Amino acid sequence: MTRDDTLLSVENLQTQFHTEEGIVRAVDGVSFDIAEGEIVGLVGESGAGKSVATSSLLRLVESPGQIVGGEVTFKGETLIGFEDEPGPDGDPVPRDDMLSDEAMRDRIDVRELYDLLSRPAIAFTLLIAMLGTYVVQGLLSFLPTFLIEFRAYSAALAGTAFSAFFVVRTVGQIALGRVSDSYGRDYAIAGSMLAGGAGVALLMEARTLPTVGAAVLLVGLGTSFFSAIDPRFLDNLAAEERGTGFGLVRTGYTVVGSTGSLGLGILADSLGWYDAFGVLAALFLLSFLLLAANAVVGGRY
């Protein structure tokens, strides 16, 4: 890859967390280049630093975390960089104030935030993202428990199904990203939501292992919509908004969606696993219907 072909370049990225037990080097010297049109996946076990690495690229790391080294450029423009010489206290010195310790919430202009969320395309995408993320968090937290308690599967069999679910998600996000780029964001997202709704419904009714396998395949595809929903946000943001603006909406749907674990747990305790998973299927299908309705009105949102 030549320098002119590079869309995103990450060199020796380092992010640390200062804790009472010492310094945790969550990201320690990560380097990679991505060319325009290329798809790159970050793969690693839980706790390997994938989320911290991507948060660092978006400059969303907050105290006690700190980006302490490396350089990130996008289309030749430096997003993250440091002076060659450290400051008087020995800490690395950012080339500007983009990596200051000031919390992101203190850098946000409320009027700009209101303007961002008042745009129909952003608000609509945010709604779909929140619904989908809510379902994903519920499945990530309770799919093995559902298989053990509702389907009476062994822990080993439930664990195998859960591992297969993650494999499908990984491959599905790559495939869905390509579909999104080739045929449109909404087609990809709607297809993912429809597959997810069908998969959860099939899980509820499945009686045989092959049927459960098919359901896990569909659910994995259904939870792969992120590779299309995030580009939909970016499509509706100006170039100068794609840093803080995208970070805001992504944080918004992640925070709201994270309640899916608690919500599904409460539903399972009060209604039982069958009805609780029925709610997840309904949310998937609601998202699909909203996208279909948007298509009917000419993609107004």
C-alpha positions as CSV (number, residue, x, y, z in Angstrom):
1,M,0.0,0.0,0.0
2,T,1.4,3.4,-1.0
3,R,1.1,6.4,1.2
4,D,-1.3,8.0,-1.3
5,D,-3.6,4.9,-1.1
6,T,-4.0,5.2,2.7
7,L,-7.3,6.4,4.1
8,L,-6.6,5.9,7.8
9,S,-3.1,5.4,9.2
10,V,-2.5,4.4,12.8
11,E,1.1,4.3,14.1
12,N,2.2,3.1,17.5
13,L,-1.0,4.1,19.2
14,Q,-0.7,3.9,23.0
15,T,-3.5,4.3,25.6
16,Q,-3.1,3.8,29.3
17,F,-5.3,3.8,32.4
18,H,-3.9,5.0,35.7
19,T,-5.3,2.9,38.5
20,E,-4.6,2.4,42.2
21,E,-2.8,-0.8,41.3
22,G,-0.6,0.9,38.7
23,I,-0.7,1.7,34.9
24,V,-2.8,-0.6,32.7
25,R,-1.5,-0.5,29.1
26,A,-4.8,-1.2,27.4
27,V,-3.4,-0.3,23.9
28,D,0.3,-0.7,23.5
29,G,1.8,0.1,20.2
30,V,-1.0,-0.7,17.7
31,S,-0.2,0.1,14.1
32,F,-2.2,-0.5,10.9
33,D,-3.2,1.2,7.6
34,I,-6.5,1.1,5.9
35,A,-6.9,1.9,2.2
36,E,-10.1,3.5,0.8
37,G,-12.7,0.7,0.2
38,E,-10.8,-1.8,2.4
39,I,-12.5,-3.5,5.4
40,V,-10.3,-4.3,8.4
41,G,-11.5,-6.1,11.5
42,L,-10.0,-5.9,15.0
43,V,-10.1,-9.4,16.4
44,G,-9.1,-10.5,19.9
45,E,-10.3,-12.1,23.1
46,S,-12.4,-10.2,25.7
47,G,-10.2,-7.5,27.3
48,A,-7.7,-7.4,24.5
49,G,-8.2,-3.7,24.0
50,K,-10.4,-3.6,20.8
51,S,-12.9,-1.2,22.3
52,V,-10.3,1.0,23.8
53,A,-8.4,1.1,20.5
54,T,-11.5,2.2,18.6
55,S,-12.4,4.7,21.3
56,S,-8.9,6.1,21.1
57,L,-9.3,6.6,17.3
58,L,-12.5,8.6,18.0
59,R,-10.9,10.5,20.8
60,L,-13.5,9.3,23.3
61,V,-11.1,8.1,26.0
62,E,-11.7,9.9,29.3
63,S,-10.1,9.9,32.7
64,P,-8.5,7.7,34.1
65,G,-7.7,6.7,30.6
66,Q,-5.2,8.7,28.5
67,I,-3.8,8.5,25.0
68,V,-0.1,8.8,25.6
69,G,1.6,8.1,22.3
70,G,1.3,7.4,18.6
71,E,-0.1,9.2,15.5
72,V,-3.4,8.8,13.7
73,T,-4.0,10.4,10.3
74,F,-7.2,10.4,8.2
75,K,-6.9,11.4,4.6
76,G,-3.5,12.9,5.4
77,E,-4.9,15.1,8.3
78,T,-3.5,14.4,11.7
79,L,-6.2,13.4,14.2
80,I,-3.8,12.4,17.0
81,G,-0.2,13.4,17.4
82,F,2.4,14.4,20.0
83,E,5.4,16.7,20.2
84,D,8.8,15.0,20.1
85,E,9.8,16.3,23.5
86,P,7.7,15.6,26.7
87,G,6.4,18.4,28.9
88,P,8.0,19.6,32.2
89,D,6.2,16.9,34.1
90,G,7.4,14.2,31.8
91,D,4.0,13.6,30.2
92,P,3.6,13.6,26.4
93,V,2.4,16.9,24.9
94,P,-0.3,16.8,22.3
95,R,0.3,18.9,19.2
96,D,-2.9,20.8,20.1
97,D,-5.6,20.7,22.7
98,M,-7.5,17.9,21.0
99,L,-6.3,15.4,23.6
100,S,-6.7,17.6,26.7
101,D,-7.9,16.1,30.0
102,E,-11.1,18.1,29.7
103,A,-14.0,15.8,29.7
104,M,-15.9,15.5,26.4
105,R,-19.1,16.6,28.1
106,D,-17.4,19.9,29.0
107,R,-16.5,20.4,25.3
108,I,-20.0,20.0,24.0
109,D,-22.0,23.0,22.9
110,V,-25.6,22.1,23.9
111,R,-27.0,24.1,21.0
112,E,-24.9,22.1,18.6
113,L,-26.0,18.8,20.2
114,Y,-29.7,19.9,19.9
115,D,-29.1,20.8,16.3
116,L,-27.5,17.4,15.6
117,L,-30.3,15.4,17.2
118,S,-33.1,17.6,15.7
119,R,-32.1,16.5,12.2
120,P,-34.6,13.9,11.0
121,A,-32.0,11.6,9.4
122,I,-29.8,11.6,12.6
123,A,-32.8,11.2,14.9
124,F,-34.2,8.3,12.8
125,T,-30.9,6.5,12.6
126,L,-30.4,7.0,16.4
127,L,-33.8,5.4,17.1
128,I,-33.0,2.3,14.9
129,A,-29.6,2.1,16.5
130,M,-31.0,2.2,20.1
131,L,-33.6,-0.4,19.4
132,G,-31.1,-2.7,17.8
133,T,-28.4,-2.2,20.4
134,Y,-31.0,-2.9,23.2
135,V,-31.7,-6.3,21.6
136,V,-28.0,-7.1,21.0
137,Q,-27.1,-6.3,24.7
138,G,-29.9,-8.6,25.8
139,L,-28.8,-11.4,23.6
140,L,-25.1,-11.0,24.6
141,S,-26.1,-11.2,28.3
142,F,-28.7,-14.0,28.2
143,L,-28.5,-16.2,25.1
144,P,-26.6,-19.0,26.9
145,T,-28.9,-18.7,29.9
146,F,-31.9,-18.9,27.6
147,L,-30.6,-22.1,26.0
148,I,-29.8,-23.7,29.4
149,E,-32.9,-22.7,31.3
150,F,-35.5,-22.6,28.6
151,R,-34.2,-25.3,26.2
152,A,-32.6,-27.4,28.9
153,Y,-29.3,-27.6,27.0
154,S,-26.0,-28.5,28.7
155,A,-23.6,-25.6,29.5
156,A,-21.2,-27.1,26.9
157,L,-23.8,-27.1,24.2
158,A,-25.1,-23.6,25.1
159,G,-21.5,-22.4,25.0
160,T,-20.9,-23.9,21.6
161,A,-24.0,-22.2,20.2
162,F,-22.9,-18.9,21.8
163,S,-19.4,-19.2,20.2
164,A,-21.1,-19.9,16.8
165,F,-23.1,-16.8,17.4
166,F,-20.0,-14.7,17.7
167,V,-18.4,-16.3,14.6
168,V,-21.5,-15.5,12.6
169,R,-21.5,-11.9,13.9
170,T,-17.9,-11.4,12.9
171,V,-18.4,-12.7,9.4
172,G,-21.8,-11.0,9.2
173,Q,-20.5,-7.5,9.9
174,I,-17.9,-7.8,7.2
175,A,-20.5,-9.1,4.7
176,L,-23.1,-6.6,5.8
177,G,-20.6,-3.7,5.4
178,R,-20.1,-4.8,1.8
179,V,-23.8,-5.0,1.1
180,S,-24.3,-1.6,2.7
181,D,-21.6,-0.1,0.4
182,S,-23.0,-1.8,-2.7
183,Y,-26.8,-1.6,-2.3
184,G,-27.5,1.0,0.3
185,R,-27.4,1.4,4.1
186,D,-31.1,0.9,4.7
187,Y,-31.3,-2.3,2.6
188,A,-28.5,-3.8,4.7
189,I,-29.9,-2.7,8.0
190,A,-33.4,-3.8,7.2
191,G,-32.2,-7.2,6.0
192,S,-30.2,-7.6,9.2
193,M,-33.2,-6.6,11.4
194,L,-35.5,-9.0,9.6
195,A,-33.1,-11.8,9.9
196,G,-32.7,-11.1,13.6
197,G,-36.4,-11.0,14.2
198,A,-36.9,-14.3,12.4
199,G,-34.0,-15.8,14.2
200,V,-35.2,-14.9,17.7
201,A,-38.7,-16.1,16.8
202,L,-37.2,-19.4,15.6
203,L,-35.2,-19.7,18.8
204,M,-38.5,-19.4,20.7
205,E,-40.1,-22.3,18.8
206,A,-37.1,-24.5,17.9
207,R,-37.3,-28.1,19.0
208,T,-34.3,-29.7,17.2
209,L,-30.6,-28.9,17.1
210,P,-30.6,-28.1,13.4
211,T,-33.4,-25.6,13.9
212,V,-31.5,-24.0,16.8
213,G,-28.4,-23.8,14.6
214,A,-30.4,-22.0,11.9
215,A,-31.8,-19.6,14.5
216,V,-28.3,-18.8,15.8
217,L,-27.2,-18.1,12.2
218,L,-30.1,-15.7,11.7
219,V,-29.6,-14.0,15.1
220,G,-25.9,-13.6,14.4
221,L,-26.7,-11.9,11.1
222,G,-29.4,-9.8,12.9
223,T,-26.9,-8.4,15.4
224,S,-24.4,-7.5,12.6
225,F,-26.2,-4.2,11.7
226,F,-23.5,-2.0,13.2
227,S,-21.3,-2.1,10.1
228,A,-24.2,-0.4,8.2
229,I,-25.8,1.8,10.9
230,D,-22.5,3.6,11.8
231,P,-21.9,4.6,8.1
232,R,-25.5,5.8,7.9
233,F,-24.7,8.3,10.7
234,L,-21.5,9.4,8.9
235,D,-23.4,9.8,5.6
236,N,-25.5,12.4,7.4
237,L,-22.7,14.3,9.1
238,A,-20.5,17.0,7.7
239,A,-16.8,16.2,7.6
240,E,-16.1,18.5,10.5
241,E,-18.8,16.7,12.6
242,R,-17.6,13.2,12.2
243,G,-15.4,13.3,15.2
244,T,-17.3,14.7,18.1
245,G,-20.7,14.5,16.4
246,F,-20.4,10.8,15.6
247,G,-19.0,10.1,19.0
248,L,-22.0,11.8,20.6
249,V,-24.6,9.7,18.7
250,R,-22.6,6.5,19.1
251,T,-22.3,7.1,22.8
252,G,-26.0,7.9,23.0
253,Y,-27.2,4.7,21.4
254,T,-24.6,2.6,23.3
255,V,-25.7,4.0,26.6
256,V,-29.4,3.5,25.9
257,G,-28.9,0.1,24.3
258,S,-26.8,-1.1,27.3
259,T,-30.0,-1.2,29.3
260,G,-31.0,-4.2,27.2
261,S,-29.3,-6.5,29.7
262,L,-31.2,-5.2,32.6
263,G,-34.5,-5.0,30.7
264,L,-34.3,-8.5,29.4
265,G,-33.5,-9.8,32.9
266,I,-36.5,-8.1,34.4
267,L,-38.8,-9.3,31.6
268,A,-37.5,-12.9,32.0
269,D,-38.1,-12.8,35.8
270,S,-41.6,-11.3,35.4
271,L,-42.9,-12.9,32.2
272,G,-40.7,-15.9,31.6
273,W,-38.0,-16.5,28.9
274,Y,-40.5,-17.2,26.1
275,D,-42.2,-13.8,26.4
276,A,-39.0,-12.0,27.1
277,F,-37.4,-13.2,23.9
278,G,-40.7,-12.4,22.2
279,V,-40.1,-8.7,23.1
280,L,-36.7,-8.9,21.5
281,A,-38.1,-10.4,18.3
282,A,-40.8,-7.6,18.3
283,L,-38.1,-4.9,18.6
284,F,-36.1,-6.4,15.7
285,L,-39.3,-6.4,13.5
286,L,-40.3,-2.9,14.6
287,S,-36.9,-1.7,13.4
288,F,-37.5,-3.4,10.1
289,L,-41.0,-1.9,9.7
290,L,-39.7,1.6,10.4
291,L,-37.0,1.2,7.7
292,A,-39.6,-0.2,5.3
293,A,-41.9,2.7,6.0
294,N,-39.1,5.1,5.4
295,A,-38.5,3.5,2.1
296,V,-42.2,3.9,1.2
297,V,-42.0,7.7,1.8
298,G,-38.9,8.0,-0.4
299,G,-36.2,7.7,2.3
300,R,-37.2,11.0,3.8
301,Y,-35.5,10.0,7.0
